[in-house]
Amino acid sequence: MKTLRGVQGAFGFGLLLGVFSAAAVEVDWAFHSASGEDNRAIQFVPGQAFTFLGNGKTEVPDDDGVTIYVMTANQFAGDAEEQVFVRWWNGEREFWVIADWFANAILDVTGENAGVFRGKPEFGSVMVDIWKVYIPPEYTRRGDNFYVVQLKAFSPQGSIENYLLHDADLEGARVNNLGQAWTGNPDYHDHDWKVVIME
């Protein structure tokens, strides 16, 4: 069973049908790209040799798929089922693509494992999960394509959705301990990050 160790800071908030507590979704330690930055093609995933935008660039040939990595707290949904999605918009159609769990990483101040990430943790260690989403070429179109990342806590009684954002300009958006902007608004419909599909 996954365990959560050394987590610091605020929790995601949500109450649905009396099923989930206010701390049902852990948003600290979630990361794809820092607020106000577009570092997903240069920021390496902890413990790995690839970046959060796995292609390593934001311009991708039209016969290539797009690989997206997301980091979360280990067992971020508590007792509910953890789900990570990318909502992809190609200019004509929207696709929801579920992530596969890829690996664990241990962030720690000793450097014996994955080391610190963006200055965290400041002490001790924390286990995080790495998730992988593959967007196949048939979901993309030439030109500007956009996506947003959803973290979901799911149970038969209902679900809570949080979205990771490009920046914190959205009203009500927050920033977690790693500088990742997010919103707990379940009606969020925008697509924040851009990938250009080339000829």
N, C-alpha and C positions, 0 to 999 in steps of 0.2 A: 504494500500500500504506500502511496506517496505520502511524504511528510513535509510539513512546512516549518522551516527553522529560521530563527533570527529575523523575522519580518518586522520592519519598523514602519511607523507612519500611519496614514489614514486608510480607511476601508471604503470601498464602494458602498453606496447606500441604495436600498430598495426594499419595499415591503409589498408583497403581492399575495392576495388571498389568504393572508395570515400564515403562509407556509415558510417564507424566508425571513430570517432576521435581518436587521439593518447592515450586518457585516457579512452578508451572504456572498458578495463578490469582492475579492481582494484585487484592487486596482494598482496598488503599489507593486513595483517590480514588473509591471507590464511595459513593453517597449516595442516600437517599430521604428520610430524616428522622432527625434527631440522636437519639442514645440518651437515653431518659428525657424527651424532648420530643415534642410533636405539632405540628411546625412545617411540615408538608408543604403545608398550605393557605396559608401566608404566606411561605415561603422560596422566593425566585425562582430559577428555573433559570439558571445562568450564561449570559449573553449573550442571554437571552430575556425576554419580557415576561409570562411566565406562571409559575405556581408548580409545585412537584413534584406536587401534586394539582391537575391542570389545571383542574378545575371551580372552584377557588378557595374551596371550602367542603367540609365533611365531611358536610353534609346535602344530598342530591341528589333532585330530583323523580323519580318512578318512570318517567317517559317519557324521561328523559335517560340517556345512557351515562355512564360514569366514565372519565376520562382520567388516566393515571398516567405520570409521567416518572421515569426512573432515570438517574443518572450513573455512569459507570465510567471506569477508566483506559482510554486508547486501547489496543486490542489486548490486553485484560486476560487472555485465555486463551492468550497466547503463540502457539505453532504450531498449537494446536487450534482448532476452530471456536468462536466466541463465541456464546452463546445467553443471552438474558435472558427469564425467564418471570415471570408473576404467577399464583399459585395462589389462585383466588377461591372463597370459600365463602359461599353465600347463605342458609345455615341448613338447606337440604335437599340441595343438590347442590354438588359441587366441580367447578370448571373450570380447566384450564390454558390460559393465553393467552400466546402468544409475543409478544415485543416486536419492533417495527421500529426499525432504526437511524434516528435523526431528524437529528442534526447533530453536528458537532465544536464544541468550544469550547477556547480557549487561555486558561488561567489564568496570570496573570503579575503581577509586582509593579509594573510600569510603569503599568498601567492602560490601555495602548494597545489591549488586546483585551477580554477579559471581566473583567480585574482579579483580585483575590484572592477566594477563596471560603472563608468561615469562617476567615479568617486564613492561608490557604494558597494558593500556596506562600510560603515565607518568603524565597526568593530564586529567580531564574531564572523559568522558565515550564514548564508541563506541558500537554500536549494531553489532553483528555478526550472521551468519547463521551456523547451524550445519546440515550436510548432512549425510545420511546413505546409504551405499551400502552393499548388501548381496550377497555373492558369494555362490551359492548352491553347495552341494557336487558333483553333476554331472558335474560341471565345473572344478573340481580339480582332480589331480592324485597323487598317492603316490610318495613321494620324494619332490624335490624342485619345488615350484611354485613361479612365480614372477608377480608383478603388478606395474603399474604407474597410477598416478591420473591426469586427464585432467580437466581443467576449460575452458568452452567454452562460448563465447558470440555468439548467433545465431540469424540471421534474414533471411528473404527470399532472401535478396541480397547477403548473404555470411556469413562467420563466422570467428572468431578469436579464436585460441586455444593456451592455455598456459599449461605447464606440471609442476607439482610439483615433485621435484627430491630428491633422497636420500642424495646427497651431491652436492657441487658446483664444482666438478672436471671437468665437461663438459665445453668445450670451449664456451664462451658466456653466461654461466649460471650466475645468479644473486642470491642474498640472500635478503629476505624481512625483514621487521621490527621485525618479530618474529623468525628469524633465519632459515626460510624455504627456501631452494634452489629451483629455478624454471628457466624455459627457455621459451622464446616466439617462439622457433623454431617449426613451424607446422609440420616439417618432422621428429621430434624426434620419434625414433622407439624402444628405449630400454625399459626394464622393471626393475625398480630400487629396489623395496622392495621384500624381500623373505619371504615366508611362507612354512614351511615344513609340508607336509601331512604325518601323521604317520599311521602305520597299526593298 
